[in-house]
Amino acid sequence: MAIFKVHKSKVEQVGLNPDGFGSEFELRDLFAENLDEILGVRFLAKEFSTTNGRIDTLGLDENNSPVIIEYKWKESEEIFAQGLFYLSWLLKNKKHFEFLVKDVLGKGVKVSWDKPRVILVAQGFSVYVQAAVETVKNVELKSYSYYGKDTLQIDNVFTPKVLQRETAKRELKSATVPAEAYDLEYHLEPLTVDVRKKVEQLRDMLLQLPDVEEVVEQKSGITYKTTKSFTRLEFKKSWVQVLLRDPQYKVDKQHLVRDVTTYRWGFLGMVKLKSDSDIEYIYQLIKNSYESTL
């Protein structure tokens, strides 16, 4: 992708700088110091020791899901296996992570283990890694490009799609309870008819925004994101809790957005969507949250 610097009426192309970071450590430290701005993830630790190796960066996203981030300065096939190894370690040592969250973010933050994430960052990924990552549900690939002396571009190479769970038919002597599928219907089913129609209308509008990913396979709600999450819908029976990135917005002339910063949810604002809500008004609030991630 060509990057141009604009000065008055003139443009100048900014050249790609493959050695923009002097080392993998510089790459890691830049992300660690700007983790919320780049990925929408709250920083917890870097070079975190495990039983066999160190996790480059640990964080917590807007949904309070654990995030492991591994970096490679160039292109490396071992990054995929490395990420899965650390994910396995994390799931076996949840208490270690929860203690870390408590130490860094405070007692009021509750970790959600519905969907832990692994984000792999490199200049590029081989066809083998890009094929292998499609077989797992937790791993994301992001490539970086450094332009000139001070321009960093982040691209989504792969993000897991919504998982469709299938229940195989088995002949069992005793009855078993099938695993619960956290799909769109799971979230919409409890709503009243009027609220459901409002949500479906809002969802159609959100999915028309460029580069938006819908994350459905979570028990507690549906998240919409670009490189960072910009809204989350949590479903009650007669209303929907709409979480936003910021505690207030200039376009909110009706002052509907409530500041929930003290709740330490990751999202800082909240508005209620009810059967009599103006969907266009709420959409504009969410769009402002969306634009803050671009």
C-alpha positions as CSV (number, residue, x, y, z in Angstrom):
1,M,0.0,0.0,0.0
2,A,1.4,3.4,-1.0
3,I,1.6,6.0,1.8
4,F,1.8,9.7,0.9
5,K,2.7,12.8,3.0
6,V,0.5,15.8,2.1
7,H,1.9,19.3,2.4
8,K,-0.5,22.0,1.2
9,S,-1.2,21.0,-2.4
10,K,1.8,18.7,-2.9
11,V,2.1,15.0,-2.0
12,E,5.3,13.0,-1.5
13,Q,5.4,9.2,-1.2
14,V,6.8,7.8,2.0
15,G,9.0,4.8,1.4
16,L,8.7,1.5,3.1
17,N,11.4,1.0,5.8
18,P,11.8,-2.7,6.5
19,D,14.4,-2.0,9.2
20,G,12.3,0.6,11.0
21,F,12.6,-1.3,14.2
22,G,16.2,-2.0,15.2
23,S,15.3,-5.2,16.9
24,E,12.4,-7.4,18.0
25,F,12.8,-5.8,21.4
26,E,12.1,-2.4,20.0
27,L,9.0,-3.7,18.3
28,R,7.8,-5.3,21.5
29,D,8.5,-2.2,23.6
30,L,6.7,0.2,21.2
31,F,3.6,-2.0,21.3
32,A,3.8,-2.5,25.1
33,E,4.0,1.3,25.7
34,N,1.1,2.0,23.3
35,L,-1.0,-1.2,23.6
36,D,-4.3,0.4,24.2
37,E,-3.9,2.8,21.3
38,I,-2.7,0.2,18.8
39,L,-4.8,-2.9,19.8
40,G,-7.3,-1.7,22.3
41,V,-5.7,-3.9,25.0
42,R,-4.8,-2.8,28.5
43,F,-1.2,-3.6,29.3
44,L,-0.4,-6.0,32.1
45,A,3.2,-7.2,31.7
46,K,6.0,-7.9,29.2
47,E,8.5,-10.7,29.2
48,F,6.3,-12.6,31.6
49,S,8.0,-15.7,32.9
50,T,6.3,-19.1,32.4
51,T,7.6,-22.7,33.1
52,N,9.3,-22.7,29.7
53,G,10.0,-19.3,28.2
54,R,8.7,-15.7,28.4
55,I,5.4,-14.3,27.0
56,D,6.3,-11.1,25.1
57,T,3.2,-9.2,26.3
58,L,0.2,-9.9,28.4
59,G,-2.9,-7.7,28.4
60,L,-6.7,-7.5,29.0
61,D,-9.0,-6.4,26.2
62,E,-12.2,-4.3,26.4
63,N,-14.2,-7.5,27.2
64,N,-11.9,-8.4,30.0
65,S,-10.6,-11.3,28.0
66,P,-6.9,-12.4,28.4
67,V,-4.6,-11.4,25.5
68,I,-1.3,-13.0,24.7
69,I,0.8,-11.0,22.2
70,E,3.9,-12.4,20.5
71,Y,6.1,-10.5,18.1
72,K,8.6,-11.4,15.4
73,W,10.8,-8.7,13.8
74,K,10.7,-10.4,10.4
75,E,8.7,-13.5,9.2
76,S,8.9,-16.6,11.3
77,E,6.9,-19.9,11.3
78,E,7.7,-20.7,14.9
79,I,5.6,-17.8,16.1
80,F,2.4,-19.8,15.6
81,A,3.5,-22.8,17.8
82,Q,4.9,-20.4,20.3
83,G,1.6,-18.6,20.6
84,L,-0.3,-21.9,21.1
85,F,2.2,-23.1,23.7
86,Y,1.7,-19.9,25.8
87,L,-2.1,-20.2,25.4
88,S,-2.0,-23.7,26.7
89,W,0.1,-22.5,29.7
90,L,-2.3,-19.7,30.4
91,L,-5.3,-21.9,30.5
92,K,-3.6,-24.2,32.9
93,N,-2.5,-21.3,35.1
94,K,-5.6,-19.0,35.3
95,K,-4.9,-18.0,38.9
96,H,-1.5,-16.6,38.0
97,F,-3.1,-14.4,35.4
98,E,-6.0,-13.3,37.7
99,F,-3.4,-12.3,40.4
100,L,-1.6,-10.2,37.8
101,V,-4.8,-8.5,36.7
102,K,-5.6,-7.7,40.4
103,D,-2.1,-6.3,41.0
104,V,-2.1,-4.1,37.9
105,L,-5.7,-3.1,37.4
106,G,-7.2,-3.6,40.8
107,K,-9.6,-5.9,42.6
108,G,-12.7,-4.8,40.7
109,V,-11.8,-6.3,37.4
110,K,-13.2,-9.8,36.7
111,V,-11.4,-11.8,34.0
112,S,-13.7,-13.3,31.4
113,W,-12.4,-16.7,30.2
114,D,-15.0,-17.1,27.4
115,K,-12.6,-16.2,24.7
116,P,-8.9,-15.8,25.5
117,R,-6.9,-14.3,22.6
118,V,-3.5,-14.8,21.0
119,I,-2.3,-12.0,18.7
120,L,0.7,-12.7,16.6
121,V,2.5,-9.6,15.1
122,A,5.1,-9.8,12.4
123,Q,6.1,-8.2,9.1
124,G,4.5,-11.1,7.3
125,F,3.3,-14.7,7.7
126,S,4.1,-17.7,5.5
127,V,1.3,-19.6,3.7
128,Y,1.8,-22.4,6.2
129,V,1.0,-20.2,9.2
130,Q,-1.9,-18.6,7.4
131,A,-3.4,-22.0,6.6
132,A,-2.7,-23.5,10.1
133,V,-4.3,-20.6,11.9
134,E,-7.6,-21.3,10.3
135,T,-7.8,-24.5,12.3
136,V,-7.9,-22.8,15.7
137,K,-10.3,-20.3,17.2
138,N,-8.2,-18.1,19.4
139,V,-5.3,-16.9,17.2
140,E,-5.2,-13.6,15.2
141,L,-2.5,-12.5,12.8
142,K,-1.5,-8.9,12.3
143,S,1.2,-7.6,10.1
144,Y,3.1,-4.3,10.5
145,S,4.8,-2.0,8.0
146,Y,7.1,0.8,8.9
147,Y,7.2,3.8,6.6
148,G,9.8,6.5,6.6
149,K,11.0,7.4,10.1
150,D,7.7,7.7,12.0
151,T,4.8,6.0,10.3
152,L,3.5,2.5,11.4
153,Q,0.7,0.6,9.6
154,I,-1.1,-2.4,11.1
155,D,-3.1,-4.7,9.0
156,N,-5.4,-7.6,10.0
157,V,-4.2,-10.7,8.2
158,F,-6.5,-13.1,9.9
159,T,-9.2,-13.0,12.5
160,P,-11.2,-16.1,13.5
161,K,-14.7,-16.2,12.0
162,V,-17.8,-17.0,14.0
163,L,-17.6,-20.6,15.0
164,Q,-20.6,-22.8,14.1
165,R,-20.8,-25.6,16.6
166,E,-22.1,-28.9,15.4
167,T,-23.5,-31.5,17.6
168,A,-22.7,-35.0,16.4
169,K,-25.3,-37.7,16.8
170,R,-24.0,-40.5,19.0
171,E,-25.6,-43.6,20.4
172,L,-25.2,-43.3,24.2
173,K,-26.6,-45.4,26.9
174,S,-27.2,-42.4,29.1
175,A,-28.4,-38.9,28.1
176,T,-25.9,-36.1,27.8
177,V,-26.3,-32.3,27.7
178,P,-25.0,-30.8,24.5
179,A,-22.6,-27.9,24.6
180,E,-24.3,-24.5,24.5
181,A,-23.7,-22.6,21.3
182,Y,-23.1,-18.9,21.7
183,D,-24.4,-17.8,18.3
184,L,-26.5,-14.9,17.2
185,E,-29.8,-16.6,18.2
186,Y,-28.4,-17.3,21.6
187,H,-28.1,-13.6,22.3
188,L,-31.3,-12.4,20.6
189,E,-33.6,-15.1,21.9
190,P,-34.3,-13.6,25.4
191,L,-35.3,-10.2,23.9
192,T,-38.9,-8.9,23.5
193,V,-40.1,-8.7,19.9
194,D,-39.8,-4.9,19.8
195,V,-36.3,-4.8,21.2
196,R,-35.1,-7.6,18.9
197,K,-36.3,-5.6,15.8
198,K,-34.3,-2.6,17.0
199,V,-31.2,-4.8,17.6
200,E,-31.5,-6.4,14.1
201,Q,-31.8,-3.0,12.5
202,L,-28.8,-1.7,14.4
203,R,-26.8,-4.8,13.5
204,D,-27.4,-4.3,9.8
205,M,-26.2,-0.7,10.1
206,L,-23.0,-1.7,12.0
207,L,-22.1,-4.4,9.5
208,Q,-22.2,-1.9,6.7
209,L,-19.3,0.0,8.2
210,P,-15.9,-0.7,6.5
211,D,-13.6,-3.3,8.1
212,V,-15.9,-4.3,10.9
213,E,-15.7,-7.7,12.5
214,E,-18.6,-9.1,14.5
215,V,-17.6,-11.4,17.4
216,V,-20.6,-13.5,18.4
217,E,-19.2,-16.6,20.1
218,Q,-19.1,-15.2,23.6
219,K,-21.5,-16.0,26.4
220,S,-21.9,-12.4,27.7
221,G,-22.6,-10.4,24.5
222,I,-21.6,-9.5,21.0
223,T,-18.6,-7.3,20.2
224,Y,-17.9,-5.2,17.1
225,K,-14.3,-4.3,16.3
226,T,-11.8,-3.0,13.7
227,T,-8.3,-3.5,15.1
228,K,-9.8,-2.5,18.4
229,S,-13.3,-3.1,19.9
230,F,-15.6,-0.1,19.5
231,T,-18.9,-1.4,20.9
232,R,-20.3,-4.3,22.8
233,L,-24.0,-5.3,23.1
234,E,-25.1,-7.1,26.3
235,F,-28.6,-8.4,26.3
236,K,-31.3,-8.2,28.9
237,K,-35.0,-9.0,28.3
238,S,-36.5,-5.6,27.7
239,W,-33.3,-3.6,26.9
240,V,-29.7,-3.9,25.6
241,Q,-26.7,-2.5,27.2
242,V,-24.6,-0.8,24.5
243,L,-21.0,-0.2,25.7
244,L,-18.8,2.5,24.0
245,R,-15.1,3.4,24.0
246,D,-15.5,6.8,25.6
247,P,-17.5,8.2,28.6
248,Q,-19.0,11.0,26.6
249,Y,-19.5,12.2,23.0
250,K,-20.0,15.7,21.5
251,V,-22.8,14.4,19.3
252,D,-24.7,13.2,22.4
253,K,-27.0,16.2,22.7
254,Q,-29.5,14.2,24.6
255,H,-26.9,13.1,27.2
256,L,-27.8,9.4,27.0
257,V,-24.3,8.1,27.4
258,R,-23.5,7.2,31.0
259,D,-19.9,7.4,32.3
260,V,-19.0,3.9,33.5
261,T,-15.3,4.5,33.9
262,T,-15.3,3.4,37.6
263,Y,-16.7,0.0,36.6
264,R,-13.4,-0.9,35.0
265,W,-15.0,-2.8,32.2
266,G,-12.6,-1.7,29.5
267,F,-15.4,0.3,27.8
268,L,-15.9,3.8,29.4
269,G,-19.4,4.7,28.2
270,M,-22.8,3.0,28.2
271,V,-26.2,3.7,26.7
272,K,-29.4,1.7,27.0
273,L,-31.2,0.5,23.8
274,K,-34.9,0.1,24.5
275,S,-38.1,-0.5,22.5
276,D,-38.7,3.2,22.1
277,S,-35.0,4.1,21.4
278,D,-34.0,6.2,18.3
279,I,-31.8,3.7,16.5
280,E,-30.3,6.3,14.2
281,Y,-29.2,8.4,17.3
282,I,-27.6,5.3,19.0
283,Y,-26.0,4.3,15.7
284,Q,-24.3,7.8,15.5
285,L,-22.9,7.3,19.0
286,I,-21.5,3.9,18.1
287,K,-20.2,5.3,14.8
288,N,-18.2,7.9,16.8
289,S,-16.8,5.1,18.9
290,Y,-16.0,3.2,15.7
291,E,-14.2,6.2,14.2
292,S,-12.0,6.5,17.2
293,T,-10.4,3.2,16.4
294,L,-9.4,4.1,12.8
